[in-house]
Amino acid sequence: MTWSDPDEGPSEADLDRFGDDDNAGGFCPDCGAEVWDQAEFCQTCGGQIGGRVLGRPKVEHDLQRRLTVVVVVLVLVGFVLFFAL
């Protein structure tokens, strides 16, 4: 069994043998670049991934996180207003 050069990422043959295209990748948690889910380092920013692959692009992930914070704050403000009156 031969592997492609790890600096180049997985070859098409590697992806065919070890995973399907639907779950073979993800997104770097630091820069949002698309990476192979088993990569140790991002080829774009050089950041260590080590299993921290995002399932969605970073922009979508950050937007979801901000939306969650806004909803939690609104719920807390609603509780304070409800119980203060």
C-alpha positions in Angstrom: 0.0 0.0 0.0 1.4 3.4 -1.0 0.3 6.7 0.3 0.5 10.0 -1.6 2.9 12.7 -0.3 1.3 14.0 3.0 2.1 17.6 2.0 -0.1 17.2 -1.0 -3.1 15.8 0.8 -4.9 12.6 -0.2 -4.9 11.5 -3.8 -8.1 10.6 -5.6 -7.0 6.9 -5.2 -6.7 7.4 -1.4 -10.1 9.0 -1.2 -11.6 6.1 -3.3 -10.0 3.5 -1.0 -10.5 5.1 2.4 -13.6 7.2 2.3 -16.3 8.5 0.1 -16.4 12.1 -1.2 -19.3 13.0 1.1 -17.4 12.7 4.4 -13.8 12.9 3.3 -13.4 16.6 4.1 -14.2 19.5 6.3 -13.1 23.0 7.0 -10.1 24.4 8.9 -11.3 25.9 12.2 -8.7 28.7 12.0 -9.0 30.0 8.4 -12.0 28.1 7.0 -10.2 26.5 4.1 -11.4 23.1 2.9 -9.2 20.3 4.3 -9.2 16.5 4.4 -10.7 15.3 7.6 -7.6 13.3 8.6 -5.2 16.2 7.9 -2.9 17.2 10.8 -2.2 20.7 9.4 -4.1 23.1 7.1 -2.4 23.5 3.8 -3.6 27.2 3.6 -2.8 28.7 7.0 -0.5 26.0 8.4 -2.6 25.7 11.6 -2.7 22.4 13.4 -6.0 20.7 12.9 -5.6 17.5 14.9 -9.2 16.4 14.6 -10.8 19.8 14.9 -12.4 19.8 11.4 -15.6 21.8 11.1 -18.5 20.3 9.2 -19.5 23.7 7.7 -17.4 26.6 6.4 -16.1 28.9 9.1 -18.4 31.8 8.1 -21.5 29.6 8.6 -20.0 28.2 11.9 -19.3 31.7 13.2 -22.7 33.0 12.1 -24.4 30.1 14.0 -22.4 30.8 17.1 -23.3 34.5 17.0 -27.0 33.8 16.4 -27.0 31.4 19.4 -25.5 34.1 21.7 -28.1 36.7 20.5 -30.9 34.3 21.2 -29.6 33.4 24.7 -29.2 37.1 25.5 -32.8 37.9 24.3 -34.2 35.0 26.4 -32.4 36.3 29.5 -33.6 39.8 28.9 -37.1 38.5 28.5 -36.9 36.6 31.8 -35.6 39.6 33.6 -38.4 41.8 32.2 -41.0 39.3 32.9 -40.0 38.7 36.5 -39.2 42.4 37.2 -42.8 43.5 36.5 
